[in-house]
Amino acid sequence: MTTISQEPTRARRSPWSEVLVPEMWASLAIAVIWLSVLFAAVFGPDIVNTTAGGDRSVVPSAVIVAGFAFFATWVIARHGFGGRRKT
């Protein structure tokens, strides 16, 4: 005699479970970091260095901000997109 087994019932997920995903927040944080670099490049001041000999160099402040943004992106991506450690 054979019987047909029922399909397992699937638990309903709340609509907030899709919003609270860590990868989404990491992506949002990285996007905001690079938008701040964009605004620093467009609206930020320049770093001006003048020597005693009269030489003058100008560097956009976005270069420094981009350096910090690179390291922040690295850290956020590693923690936000990295695999979960099982203890």
ZICORPE-V363554 format. One record per run of one state. SS is the DSSP state (H for helix, E for strand, - for the rest). FROM is the first residue (numbers start at 1). TO is the last residue. Records with the same first field share a line. If there is no record, write none. Layout:
SS: FROM-TO / FROM-TO
This chain:
-: 1-15 / 20-21 / 44-45 / 51-55 / 82-87
H: 16-19 / 22-43 / 61-81
E: 46-50 / 56-60
